[in-house]
Amino acid sequence: MRYLLIGIFCLLSMGVLRAAGVEPLRIQGQIEDFKGGVVAMIYYEPYRMDTIAVDASGAFVYSKVLEAPARAALFFEDYKCTVDLFLENGMEADLDIAFTQREEEGMTLYDPRVDYRGDNADCTAFMNGYMDWSLMENPWTWERLDTLPFAAYRELFLEDVDSVKSELVKVKSLAFKRMMMEAIDAKIPGSLFRFAWAEPRRDADFERWVESFDRNDPENMDMAANYVRWYGIWHRATEGESAVIQDLANLKAIFTNQEIINAFANEYIIQYLQGAPEGMAEALAYYKTVSTDMAAHAAADAVYAHYKDLVPGAQALDFTMTDKKGKVFRLSDFRGKAVYIDVWATWCGPCCAEIPYMEKLAAHYAKNKDIELISISLDEDHAKWEKKLAEDKPEWKQYICPDAFTSELCKNYDINAIPRFLFFDKDGKVISLDAPRPSEDGIIEYIDKHLAD
């Protein structure tokens, strides 16, 4: 009944808007050789998703009344890609969509090709040509940054920004131009801060620029986070000193606003404790001298209580998982071998990017009887998991926890983001609850070191 009432309310609202002269947007599309999977319209701010019905021929129609113009993306689940769009009430567009398939590092990837006809085609063209450049990533290479002082970098980078803006003003939609201008300007400080992440060096112009921002303003948290990272480069923990304690100490040196100190300190301590490292008690005690947030103290105490028994060398918490045939296994079933676990899902891009490296790792240890490599999926849709396995044909053990983030595995080890890698020794004791990824340099040396212990 609740959903019926919501649906009636939406229909009535659309009727009111139409009566007021507001026409819905309408996009119709045709997907060439459509192979299935969810197709959805994803809105970025605020985030929301509308599933779109696509018929067997790949045809679809999407119509909606918006409260305000919005950036969005057509999402294609089985192709794992999106098409950026700018949507406004009253617009109409026809899209013919095809996909080009390619192989990269053992993965099948799809690139969309769109024949766009209708309103706001120039908005999509701008986003395709400039959005990654101006809004998501800075195109300057580290090698180029290393050759310039900050003043020169800033001047040249802002010239590039002006060039992008000169293309933006050619777009017809005033709402789009306003939105993109604001987004571009918002990204400039973070892009200029990349100077600090190149070859570390002191630069008076950069430091004057950094100090020109009010890092004690809660509305300026992105720049505050960049400042903390930059400050940490020049104030590292000394040998024998806990890195997290140094990070917490830096907060008191950097900020005068306790609200901001609390925000960073609360985040640091939770991330630190969830790794179950040695020195947890000392770090927790020091954290409480930095943060004044009593509710956060209680949350940190709860995390500590859970993880204090999972430090390296502690007995692992057991959990269940099932194979493709539905047979139930437990972590303890692998006692006698070290176990390196990849926690992933088919819908997770970074997880899938690790598969080729996991494959190489499995091949390297294929004849080693002292270690078992396993992957555990958090897919709720068993069929999608099986389809992915049929495509990839992995040579190492595969299991699933269809309860996903409410599973025993995730509850025991506070897994709320993936990919995540766990490592246990042959006696079922913890080596690491946040082990290096298969793609990281030195992963084989890391594993071999612990196999030899």
HUCORWO-V312268 format. One record per residue. N is the residue number from 1. RES is the residue in one small letter. PSI is psi in whole degrees, -180 to 180 (NA if undefined). Layout:
BEGIN
N;RES;PSI
N;RES;PSI
END
This chain:
BEGIN
1;m;-40
2;r;-45
3;y;-34
4;l;-44
5;l;-40
6;i;-43
7;g;-43
8;i;-42
9;f;-43
10;c;-42
11;l;-42
12;l;-40
13;s;-42
14;m;-38
15;g;-41
16;v;-44
17;l;-40
18;r;-40
19;a;-28
20;a;6
21;g;11
22;v;116
23;e;141
24;p;158
25;l;155
26;r;120
27;i;124
28;q;145
29;g;162
30;q;120
31;i;120
32;e;133
33;d;48
34;f;127
35;k;5
36;g;-169
37;g;164
38;v;136
39;v;132
40;a;157
41;m;118
42;i;125
43;y;139
44;y;-46
45;e;111
46;p;155
47;y;131
48;r;163
49;m;132
50;d;122
51;t;139
52;i;131
53;a;128
54;v;130
55;d;178
56;a;-25
57;s;-5
58;g;11
59;a;145
60;f;159
61;v;132
62;y;125
63;s;138
64;k;148
65;v;123
66;l;149
67;e;-27
68;a;156
69;p;149
70;a;146
71;r;139
72;a;178
73;a;136
74;l;125
75;f;132
76;f;105
77;e;-52
78;d;-15
79;y;-9
80;k;51
81;c;170
82;t;162
83;v;118
84;d;139
85;l;158
86;f;124
87;l;136
88;e;151
89;n;141
90;g;-13
91;m;151
92;e;138
93;a;148
94;d;131
95;l;123
96;d;120
97;i;130
98;a;161
99;f;136
100;t;127
101;q;141
102;r;160
103;e;135
104;e;118
105;e;44
106;g;3
107;m;145
108;t;120
109;l;155
110;y;135
111;d;125
112;p;141
113;r;125
114;v;126
115;d;105
116;y;123
117;r;129
118;g;-162
119;d;145
120;n;21
121;a;-35
122;d;-27
123;c;-46
124;t;-40
125;a;-41
126;f;-46
127;m;-41
128;n;-35
129;g;-28
130;y;-14
131;m;-47
132;d;-36
133;w;-53
134;s;-22
135;l;-30
136;m;-42
137;e;150
138;n;126
139;p;-6
140;w;131
141;t;156
142;w;-36
143;e;-39
144;r;-41
145;l;-37
146;d;-20
147;t;-5
148;l;145
149;p;164
150;f;-42
151;a;-42
152;a;-42
153;y;-47
154;r;-45
155;e;-47
156;l;-39
157;f;-43
158;l;-29
159;e;-40
160;d;-41
161;v;-44
162;d;-35
163;s;-41
164;v;-43
165;k;-33
166;s;-28
167;e;-35
168;l;-38
169;v;-13
170;k;-15
171;v;144
172;k;-42
173;s;117
174;l;-39
175;a;-41
176;f;-45
177;k;-43
178;r;-46
179;m;-45
180;m;-38
181;m;-44
182;e;-41
183;a;-41
184;i;-47
185;d;-36
186;a;-28
187;k;-14
188;i;-49
189;p;-44
190;g;-36
191;s;-41
192;l;-30
193;f;-16
194;r;-22
195;f;-36
196;a;-21
197;w;-3
198;a;-156
199;e;117
200;p;126
201;r;152
202;r;137
203;d;117
204;a;-40
205;d;-41
206;f;-44
207;e;-35
208;r;-40
209;w;-44
210;v;-43
211;e;-9
212;s;-12
213;f;144
214;d;95
215;r;-7
216;n;9
217;d;117
218;p;-17
219;e;-3
220;n;40
221;m;-31
222;d;-46
223;m;-34
224;a;-41
225;a;-40
226;n;-40
227;y;-43
228;v;-45
229;r;-44
230;w;-45
231;y;-38
232;g;-26
233;i;-37
234;w;-1
235;h;65
236;r;159
237;a;140
238;t;165
239;e;132
240;g;-6
241;e;142
242;s;129
243;a;-39
244;v;-34
245;i;-39
246;q;-41
247;d;-41
248;l;-40
249;a;-38
250;n;-35
251;l;-41
252;k;-28
253;a;-29
254;i;-43
255;f;152
256;t;-16
257;n;111
258;q;-30
259;e;-42
260;i;-41
261;i;-46
262;n;-44
263;a;-47
264;f;-45
265;a;-42
266;n;-39
267;e;-45
268;y;-48
269;i;-38
270;i;-48
271;q;-41
272;y;-49
273;l;-34
274;q;-16
275;g;-5
276;a;51
277;p;170
278;e;154
279;g;19
280;m;-43
281;a;-43
282;e;-43
283;a;-42
284;l;-43
285;a;-42
286;y;-40
287;y;-40
288;k;-14
289;t;-11
290;v;-50
291;s;140
292;t;10
293;d;100
294;m;-36
295;a;-39
296;a;-34
297;h;-43
298;a;-39
299;a;-40
300;a;-38
301;d;-40
302;a;-41
303;v;-43
304;y;-44
305;a;-35
306;h;-42
307;y;-13
308;k;-23
309;d;10
310;l;22
311;v;161
312;p;129
313;g;-13
314;a;157
315;q;131
316;a;150
317;l;130
318;d;158
319;f;164
320;t;157
321;m;162
322;t;152
323;d;-173
324;k;-29
325;k;0
326;g;3
327;k;135
328;v;133
329;f;161
330;r;156
331;l;-39
332;s;-16
333;d;-17
334;f;11
335;r;137
336;g;-14
337;k;148
338;a;147
339;v;120
340;y;119
341;i;131
342;d;114
343;v;122
344;w;-176
345;a;154
346;t;-28
347;w;-4
348;c;108
349;g;-52
350;p;-32
351;c;-48
352;c;-30
353;a;-22
354;e;-14
355;i;-47
356;p;-34
357;y;-36
358;m;-38
359;e;-44
360;k;-40
361;l;-43
362;a;-39
363;a;-39
364;h;-38
365;y;15
366;a;-35
367;k;7
368;n;115
369;k;0
370;d;-4
371;i;146
372;e;126
373;l;129
374;i;150
375;s;136
376;i;118
377;s;145
378;l;20
379;d;131
380;e;-24
381;d;103
382;h;-37
383;a;-39
384;k;-37
385;w;-47
386;e;-37
387;k;-42
388;k;-41
389;l;-37
390;a;-35
391;e;-44
392;d;-29
393;k;57
394;p;147
395;e;8
396;w;167
397;k;139
398;q;131
399;y;171
400;i;145
401;c;88
402;p;-12
403;d;-1
404;a;-127
405;f;-4
406;t;6
407;s;164
408;e;-41
409;l;-51
410;c;-35
411;k;-43
412;n;-35
413;y;19
414;d;49
415;i;109
416;n;6
417;a;146
418;i;159
419;p;155
420;r;140
421;f;129
422;l;150
423;f;125
424;f;150
425;d;-180
426;k;-18
427;d;8
428;g;27
429;k;154
430;v;129
431;i;-49
432;s;138
433;l;1
434;d;65
435;a;158
436;p;150
437;r;159
438;p;-27
439;s;-10
440;e;144
441;d;140
442;g;11
443;i;-39
444;i;-42
445;e;-38
446;y;-48
447;i;-46
448;d;-38
449;k;-44
450;h;-26
451;l;-29
452;a;-20
453;d;NA
END
